[in-house]
Amino acid sequence: MSQRFRPNRSGINSLMRTPETGAEVRRIAERIAESAGSDGGDFRTDSALGTRRWRAAVIGNYEKQRDAEGTRRALLRGLDGAD
């Protein structure tokens, strides 16, 4: 008989709010921004501890990429380079 996996949600939720998790979230967002901006784009990051977990965003400058599609391509390139 197999047992069903049950994640420890309260443990996971508390882990998602630790300073170490926040540092990792920021580090990954910064790597994405750096990689996305590697060909001259202007990208920055924003991160904060929300009510449930750390969150981060990478924000691009549409003018440098000439349009939203150029920014989208740069961000996708950034995700590929964030390994």
PyRosetta script that sets phi, psi and omega in degrees:
from pyrosetta import init, pose_from_sequence

init()
pose = pose_from_sequence("MSQRFRPNRSGINSLMRTPETGAEVRRIAERIAESAGSDGGDFRTDSALGTRRWRAAVIGNYEKQRDAEGTRRALLRGLDGAD")
pose.set_psi(1, 129.0)
pose.set_omega(1, -178.8)
pose.set_phi(2, -94.1)
pose.set_psi(2, 147.0)
pose.set_omega(2, 177.4)
pose.set_phi(3, -94.0)
pose.set_psi(3, 146.5)
pose.set_omega(3, 178.0)
pose.set_phi(4, -83.6)
pose.set_psi(4, 135.5)
pose.set_omega(4, 178.6)
pose.set_phi(5, -73.4)
pose.set_psi(5, 130.1)
pose.set_omega(5, 176.6)
pose.set_phi(6, -127.3)
pose.set_psi(6, 109.4)
pose.set_omega(6, -179.0)
pose.set_phi(7, -67.7)
pose.set_psi(7, 148.2)
pose.set_omega(7, 176.8)
pose.set_phi(8, -83.1)
pose.set_psi(8, 87.2)
pose.set_omega(8, -173.6)
pose.set_phi(9, -61.5)
pose.set_psi(9, -39.7)
pose.set_omega(9, 179.6)
pose.set_phi(10, -66.6)
pose.set_psi(10, -36.2)
pose.set_omega(10, 176.5)
pose.set_phi(11, -66.9)
pose.set_psi(11, -43.0)
pose.set_omega(11, 178.3)
pose.set_phi(12, -64.0)
pose.set_psi(12, -45.2)
pose.set_omega(12, 179.9)
pose.set_phi(13, -61.5)
pose.set_psi(13, -40.7)
pose.set_omega(13, 179.7)
pose.set_phi(14, -69.4)
pose.set_psi(14, -35.9)
pose.set_omega(14, 176.9)
pose.set_phi(15, -63.3)
pose.set_psi(15, -37.0)
pose.set_omega(15, -177.3)
pose.set_phi(16, -70.2)
pose.set_psi(16, -6.0)
pose.set_omega(16, 179.9)
pose.set_phi(17, -112.2)
pose.set_psi(17, 6.1)
pose.set_omega(17, -177.0)
pose.set_phi(18, -77.5)
pose.set_psi(18, 155.5)
pose.set_omega(18, 176.5)
pose.set_phi(19, -59.9)
pose.set_psi(19, -34.3)
pose.set_omega(19, 179.5)
pose.set_phi(20, -64.9)
pose.set_psi(20, -41.0)
pose.set_omega(20, 177.4)
pose.set_phi(21, -65.2)
pose.set_psi(21, -41.8)
pose.set_omega(21, 177.8)
pose.set_phi(22, -59.5)
pose.set_psi(22, -41.3)
pose.set_omega(22, 179.1)
pose.set_phi(23, -64.1)
pose.set_psi(23, -40.0)
pose.set_omega(23, 179.4)
pose.set_phi(24, -68.4)
pose.set_psi(24, -42.2)
pose.set_omega(24, 177.5)
pose.set_phi(25, -59.9)
pose.set_psi(25, -45.3)
pose.set_omega(25, 178.4)
pose.set_phi(26, -63.9)
pose.set_psi(26, -42.0)
pose.set_omega(26, -179.1)
pose.set_phi(27, -60.7)
pose.set_psi(27, -45.2)
pose.set_omega(27, -179.6)
pose.set_phi(28, -65.6)
pose.set_psi(28, -43.1)
pose.set_omega(28, 178.3)
pose.set_phi(29, -61.6)
pose.set_psi(29, -40.3)
pose.set_omega(29, 179.2)
pose.set_phi(30, -65.9)
pose.set_psi(30, -37.6)
pose.set_omega(30, 177.5)
pose.set_phi(31, -66.1)
pose.set_psi(31, -38.7)
pose.set_omega(31, 177.7)
pose.set_phi(32, -64.1)
pose.set_psi(32, -46.3)
pose.set_omega(32, -179.7)
pose.set_phi(33, -62.1)
pose.set_psi(33, -41.8)
pose.set_omega(33, -180.0)
pose.set_phi(34, -63.8)
pose.set_psi(34, -45.0)
pose.set_omega(34, -179.3)
pose.set_phi(35, -69.5)
pose.set_psi(35, -39.9)
pose.set_omega(35, 179.4)
pose.set_phi(36, -64.2)
pose.set_psi(36, -35.4)
pose.set_omega(36, -178.8)
pose.set_phi(37, -88.9)
pose.set_psi(37, 10.0)
pose.set_omega(37, -174.6)
pose.set_phi(38, -63.5)
pose.set_psi(38, -21.5)
pose.set_omega(38, 179.2)
pose.set_phi(39, -109.1)
pose.set_psi(39, 30.8)
pose.set_omega(39, 173.0)
pose.set_phi(40, 104.1)
pose.set_psi(40, -2.4)
pose.set_omega(40, 177.9)
pose.set_phi(41, -72.1)
pose.set_psi(41, 162.4)
pose.set_omega(41, -179.6)
pose.set_phi(42, -113.8)
pose.set_psi(42, 103.6)
pose.set_omega(42, -178.1)
pose.set_phi(43, -123.0)
pose.set_psi(43, 144.3)
pose.set_omega(43, 176.9)
pose.set_phi(44, -136.6)
pose.set_psi(44, 169.6)
pose.set_omega(44, -178.4)
pose.set_phi(45, -121.4)
pose.set_psi(45, 158.3)
pose.set_omega(45, 174.0)
pose.set_phi(46, -140.9)
pose.set_psi(46, 132.5)
pose.set_omega(46, 178.0)
pose.set_phi(47, -140.7)
pose.set_psi(47, 151.4)
pose.set_omega(47, -179.5)
pose.set_phi(48, -161.0)
pose.set_psi(48, 156.0)
pose.set_omega(48, 174.1)
pose.set_phi(49, -87.5)
pose.set_psi(49, 114.7)
pose.set_omega(49, 177.7)
pose.set_phi(50, -85.6)
pose.set_psi(50, -170.2)
pose.set_omega(50, -179.2)
pose.set_phi(51, -68.8)
pose.set_psi(51, -26.4)
pose.set_omega(51, -176.5)
pose.set_phi(52, -114.0)
pose.set_psi(52, -28.2)
pose.set_omega(52, -174.6)
pose.set_phi(53, -168.5)
pose.set_psi(53, 168.8)
pose.set_omega(53, 173.0)
pose.set_phi(54, -70.1)
pose.set_psi(54, 145.6)
pose.set_omega(54, 174.8)
pose.set_phi(55, -139.3)
pose.set_psi(55, 154.6)
pose.set_omega(55, 177.6)
pose.set_phi(56, -144.0)
pose.set_psi(56, 153.7)
pose.set_omega(56, 177.2)
pose.set_phi(57, -135.0)
pose.set_psi(57, 147.2)
pose.set_omega(57, 172.3)
pose.set_phi(58, -109.1)
pose.set_psi(58, 124.2)
pose.set_omega(58, -173.8)
pose.set_phi(59, -114.3)
pose.set_psi(59, 129.9)
pose.set_omega(59, -178.0)
pose.set_phi(60, -109.9)
pose.set_psi(60, 157.8)
pose.set_omega(60, 177.4)
pose.set_phi(61, -96.0)
pose.set_psi(61, 107.9)
pose.set_omega(61, -176.9)
pose.set_phi(62, -60.7)
pose.set_psi(62, -33.7)
pose.set_omega(62, -178.6)
pose.set_phi(63, -62.0)
pose.set_psi(63, -40.5)
pose.set_omega(63, -179.4)
pose.set_phi(64, -66.4)
pose.set_psi(64, -34.3)
pose.set_omega(64, -179.4)
pose.set_phi(65, -90.4)
pose.set_psi(65, -5.5)
pose.set_omega(65, 178.9)
pose.set_phi(66, 79.4)
pose.set_psi(66, -22.6)
pose.set_omega(66, 177.6)
pose.set_phi(67, -167.2)
pose.set_psi(67, 172.8)
pose.set_omega(67, -179.1)
pose.set_phi(68, -63.2)
pose.set_psi(68, -36.4)
pose.set_omega(68, -179.8)
pose.set_phi(69, -65.9)
pose.set_psi(69, -38.2)
pose.set_omega(69, 176.7)
pose.set_phi(70, -64.3)
pose.set_psi(70, -39.5)
pose.set_omega(70, 177.0)
pose.set_phi(71, -66.0)
pose.set_psi(71, -41.1)
pose.set_omega(71, 178.3)
pose.set_phi(72, -59.9)
pose.set_psi(72, -46.4)
pose.set_omega(72, 179.1)
pose.set_phi(73, -61.1)
pose.set_psi(73, -41.8)
pose.set_omega(73, 179.9)
pose.set_phi(74, -64.6)
pose.set_psi(74, -40.5)
pose.set_omega(74, 179.5)
pose.set_phi(75, -67.2)
pose.set_psi(75, -39.7)
pose.set_omega(75, 176.5)
pose.set_phi(76, -63.1)
pose.set_psi(76, -39.7)
pose.set_omega(76, 175.5)
pose.set_phi(77, -61.6)
pose.set_psi(77, -39.8)
pose.set_omega(77, 178.3)
pose.set_phi(78, -62.8)
pose.set_psi(78, -40.4)
pose.set_omega(78, 177.9)
pose.set_phi(79, -63.4)
pose.set_psi(79, -39.8)
pose.set_omega(79, 177.9)
pose.set_phi(80, -63.2)
pose.set_psi(80, -34.7)
pose.set_omega(80, -177.5)
pose.set_phi(81, -87.2)
pose.set_psi(81, -0.2)
pose.set_omega(81, -175.0)
pose.set_phi(82, -90.3)
pose.set_psi(82, 7.8)
pose.set_omega(82, -178.3)
pose.set_phi(83, -52.4)
pose.dump_pdb("model.pdb")
